[in-house]
Amino acid sequence: MAQVPDKTQLRHRMRTLRAEAAARDPDAAEKLSDLFPMKLLERYGPVVAGYVAINEEIDPAPLMQRLSRAGAELCLPRIEDDGRMTWRLWSIGEPLERRPFGLSEPGVDAPEVNPTLILTPLLAFDAMGNRLGYGKGHYDQAISTLRDAGRAFACALAYAAQQIDSVPSEPHDQPLDWALTPIGSVPLFMMRNMKALNSNNEGPGAA
């Protein structure tokens, strides 16, 4: 039986795969914007969390511009001094602060909001919506808080090569609901529900 790689090994491998995918597809950001299902904004908006891309993450800027034109209220993550990740209102063109780890974030005076549609970067994901991030747990903690308080729909932006067979998961990990790649959508919550339904049908009481 093949050994399941731990998250540290997997992160190293996926950084390389993501960099290769980015080099092969320089127009990925525009493709994502064109392919984004606007029904997600209608159902899970209007407050949409984006992010400022770093390294080889797919740039969400073209998609955020499209969503803003369609009436979305945009916000961006900010890592607070106590380590929490919050989301702060932001409009396209507003200046950002240079923060630790080379991040660009809204200022502390920007109003804090609770987004209902969250666009997330990542290193890898699988068909059940398990997400491999960078190991800090910021997104998991912040999305958990949002879901405890109400609704929050998590949509990953990724290259198709970032979908793998299995991402190691832990109890605190927050599942993704959707993934959008330059070749189309992956409705993760539907796939997860279908697996649960099939498991129930195959249980001891199944006919």
C-alpha positions as CSV (number, residue, x, y, z in Angstrom):
1,M,0.0,0.0,0.0
2,A,1.4,3.4,-1.0
3,Q,2.2,5.7,1.9
4,V,0.0,8.8,2.1
5,P,2.4,11.8,2.1
6,D,2.2,14.1,5.1
7,K,1.1,17.7,4.6
8,T,4.7,19.1,4.6
9,Q,5.8,16.8,1.8
10,L,2.6,17.4,-0.1
11,R,3.0,21.2,0.2
12,H,6.5,21.1,-1.3
13,R,5.3,18.9,-4.2
14,M,2.2,21.0,-4.9
15,R,4.2,24.3,-4.9
16,T,6.2,22.9,-7.8
17,L,3.2,21.6,-9.6
18,R,1.4,24.9,-9.2
19,A,4.4,26.9,-10.5
20,E,4.5,24.6,-13.6
21,A,0.8,25.0,-14.2
22,A,1.1,28.8,-13.9
23,A,3.9,28.9,-16.4
24,R,1.8,26.8,-18.9
25,D,-1.3,29.0,-18.6
26,P,-0.5,32.7,-18.3
27,D,-4.1,33.6,-19.2
28,A,-5.6,31.6,-16.3
29,A,-6.9,34.6,-14.4
30,E,-9.0,35.8,-17.4
31,K,-10.3,32.3,-18.1
32,L,-11.4,32.0,-14.5
33,S,-13.3,35.3,-14.7
34,D,-15.1,34.3,-17.9
35,L,-16.0,30.8,-16.5
36,F,-17.2,31.9,-13.0
37,P,-20.9,30.9,-12.6
38,M,-22.7,34.1,-11.7
39,K,-25.4,32.1,-10.0
40,L,-23.0,31.7,-7.1
41,L,-23.0,35.5,-6.6
42,E,-26.8,35.5,-6.8
43,R,-27.1,32.7,-4.2
44,Y,-24.3,33.4,-1.9
45,G,-23.4,37.1,-2.3
46,P,-23.4,40.0,-2.0
47,V,-20.3,40.2,0.2
48,V,-17.4,38.5,-1.6
49,A,-14.0,37.9,-0.1
50,G,-11.2,37.9,-2.5
51,Y,-7.4,37.9,-2.0
52,V,-4.2,39.5,-3.3
53,A,-2.3,36.8,-5.2
54,I,1.2,35.9,-4.1
55,N,3.8,33.6,-5.7
56,E,2.0,31.4,-8.3
57,E,-1.5,31.7,-7.0
58,I,-4.1,32.4,-9.7
59,D,-4.8,36.2,-9.6
60,P,-8.5,36.8,-8.7
61,A,-8.3,40.4,-9.8
62,P,-10.2,40.0,-13.1
63,L,-12.9,38.0,-11.4
64,M,-13.2,40.5,-8.6
65,Q,-13.6,43.3,-11.1
66,R,-16.4,41.3,-12.8
67,L,-18.2,40.6,-9.5
68,S,-17.9,44.2,-8.4
69,R,-19.5,45.4,-11.7
70,A,-22.3,42.9,-11.0
71,G,-23.0,44.5,-7.6
72,A,-20.7,42.5,-5.2
73,E,-19.3,44.2,-2.1
74,L,-15.6,43.2,-2.0
75,C,-13.4,42.5,1.0
76,L,-9.9,41.2,1.6
77,P,-8.3,39.2,4.4
78,R,-6.2,40.9,7.0
79,I,-4.1,39.1,9.6
80,E,-4.6,40.9,12.9
81,D,-1.9,41.4,15.6
82,D,-3.5,38.6,17.6
83,G,-3.1,36.2,14.7
84,R,-6.8,36.1,13.7
85,M,-7.7,36.6,10.1
86,T,-10.5,39.0,9.5
87,W,-12.1,40.4,6.3
88,R,-12.1,44.1,5.7
89,L,-14.2,46.0,3.1
90,W,-12.2,47.1,0.1
91,S,-13.0,48.7,-3.3
92,I,-10.9,48.2,-6.4
93,G,-8.2,50.8,-6.6
94,E,-8.0,51.5,-2.9
95,P,-4.5,51.4,-1.5
96,L,-3.3,48.5,0.6
97,E,-0.8,48.2,3.4
98,R,2.4,46.1,3.1
99,R,2.1,43.6,5.9
100,P,4.2,40.8,7.4
101,F,5.1,37.9,5.0
102,G,4.9,40.2,2.0
103,L,1.1,40.4,2.1
104,S,-0.9,43.4,0.9
105,E,-3.9,44.0,3.1
106,P,-6.5,46.6,3.9
107,G,-5.7,49.1,6.7
108,V,-6.9,48.6,10.2
109,D,-9.5,51.4,9.7
110,A,-11.3,49.5,7.0
111,P,-14.6,48.2,8.3
112,E,-14.7,44.5,9.3
113,V,-17.4,42.4,7.5
114,N,-18.6,38.8,7.3
115,P,-18.3,37.6,3.7
116,T,-20.9,35.1,2.5
117,L,-18.9,34.0,-0.6
118,I,-15.2,33.4,0.0
119,L,-12.7,33.0,-2.9
120,T,-9.7,31.1,-1.5
121,P,-6.2,30.4,-2.7
122,L,-4.6,27.0,-2.0
123,L,-2.0,24.5,-2.9
124,A,-4.3,21.5,-3.5
125,F,-7.8,20.2,-3.2
126,D,-9.6,16.9,-3.7
127,A,-13.1,15.8,-4.8
128,M,-14.5,15.9,-1.3
129,G,-13.5,19.5,-0.8
130,N,-10.5,18.9,1.4
131,R,-8.1,21.9,1.0
132,L,-4.4,22.1,1.4
133,G,-3.3,25.5,2.5
134,Y,0.0,26.8,3.8
135,G,-0.2,25.4,7.3
136,K,-1.1,28.5,9.3
137,G,-4.8,27.6,9.6
138,H,-6.0,31.2,9.0
139,Y,-8.6,30.3,6.4
140,D,-9.9,27.3,8.4
141,Q,-10.3,29.3,11.6
142,A,-11.9,32.3,9.8
143,I,-14.3,30.2,7.7
144,S,-15.3,28.1,10.8
145,T,-16.2,31.4,12.6
146,L,-18.3,32.5,9.7
147,R,-20.1,29.2,9.5
148,D,-20.8,29.2,13.2
149,A,-22.4,32.6,12.8
150,G,-24.4,31.9,9.6
151,R,-23.7,30.9,6.0
152,A,-20.4,31.0,4.2
153,F,-19.7,29.4,0.8
154,A,-16.1,28.6,0.1
155,C,-14.9,28.6,-3.5
156,A,-11.3,27.7,-4.4
157,L,-9.6,29.3,-7.3
158,A,-7.0,26.8,-8.7
159,Y,-5.3,25.2,-11.7
160,A,-6.8,21.9,-12.7
161,A,-3.5,20.3,-11.8
162,Q,-4.1,21.2,-8.2
163,Q,-6.9,18.7,-7.9
164,I,-5.4,15.5,-6.5
165,D,-6.8,12.2,-5.4
166,S,-6.7,12.9,-1.7
167,V,-5.7,15.7,0.7
168,P,-5.0,14.6,4.3
169,S,-7.6,16.2,6.5
170,E,-8.0,16.9,10.2
171,P,-11.1,17.6,12.3
172,H,-10.5,21.4,12.3
173,D,-10.1,21.6,8.5
174,Q,-13.0,23.4,6.8
175,P,-14.3,21.8,3.5
176,L,-14.6,23.7,0.3
177,D,-18.0,24.0,-1.4
178,W,-16.8,24.7,-5.0
179,A,-13.6,24.9,-7.0
180,L,-13.1,26.9,-10.2
181,T,-10.3,26.1,-12.6
182,P,-9.4,27.5,-16.0
183,I,-11.2,24.5,-17.6
184,G,-14.4,24.7,-15.5
185,S,-16.2,24.3,-12.2
186,V,-16.0,21.4,-9.7
187,P,-19.2,21.4,-7.6
188,L,-17.5,19.9,-4.5
189,F,-20.5,20.1,-2.2
190,M,-22.6,18.1,-4.6
191,M,-19.9,15.4,-4.9
192,R,-19.6,15.2,-1.1
193,N,-23.4,14.9,-0.8
194,M,-23.5,12.2,-3.4
195,K,-20.8,10.2,-1.6
196,A,-22.7,10.5,1.6
197,L,-26.0,9.4,-0.1
198,N,-24.3,6.4,-1.7
199,S,-22.7,5.4,1.7
200,N,-26.1,5.5,3.3
201,N,-27.6,3.4,0.6
202,E,-24.8,0.8,1.0
203,G,-25.3,0.6,4.8
204,P,-26.6,-2.4,6.8
205,G,-30.2,-1.4,6.2
206,A,-29.9,-1.1,2.4
207,A,-32.1,-3.4,0.4
